[in-house]
């Protein structure tokens, strides 16, 4: 009896130990799905970018939700900003206050991104992942704990453009673009980098138009009349199609060299078809045909199978945004916004463009930039980027010290 009693105690202790070990070592779980609220433009000319980013995000979620995150899934809901700052603010507040989302994502409009970052993300202490808006102020002078960028910004693009143009013989420049945050930020970034590398350059004139201005030919006519050596155009989502059509219609690229950030983007060029101009210098952080790696080919294959066309840069941004969210929550081990932010800082993930990092000092993703010239491709039947030169992320990003100094001056 005594022996049997002892063995019984041993069995009970072993069972208790096994249960303790199980609960101590099993992966953490969450009681409900992770909620992501997306605010972006889904109507009007800029909708092509918003929809492309959303498709990339959805493709990533299909991969992520097969295994899940902390024993649950990621869900999302969208709101159309109609490219307006006030609507973006209202939609963001609704998603945070009524839908109780864990993370905000968006938007293509830099003005909207800056407003949501300050009035909603910072105020309500909710993480905001900016995936298309390119103003460097978002993670630069206006940056804070609750805002992140998963796309390249004007500082990166401007430096890439400045480096490219500094190697050309051009001296007299004309600058033209959209009269809002992105347009002025990309102009300032490109010019300060070009001027630093080549001090003898000068601006002989500027043109600013309302975002989405339908007829840009009169501006081009005036610019050509001034006879600059080269032109820097600073157009955003609503005006990219219009400026590219105007360049083609006037034959401008054959008369004067032009640099436009995102001029080489697939989301811009393919819809234009025969109206896409050749010979325009552009910069981009992603092409479906470059880099030619196994990871990028696999991403493109899956995206084409799902949506019938190759991904543009917004799709790439949407795709990596979803993976950053998933990996950060896994690392955090809980459905907690502050732990999520801590986990996201310095996080590295695999992507179609190779391993990328969310820089801790400013919450800016570190991405390579690709310089190229538009040219029709016999292989694809439409205009793509050719003669591509790669600049590494650390070559085009401001230093952490420069970011800290900019935030002190704001």
Order of alpha helices (4+ residues) and beta strands (2+ residues): alpha-beta-alpha-beta-alpha-beta-alpha-beta-beta-alpha-beta-alpha-beta-alpha-beta-alpha-alpha-beta-alpha-beta-alpha-alpha-alpha-beta-beta-beta-beta-beta-alpha-alpha
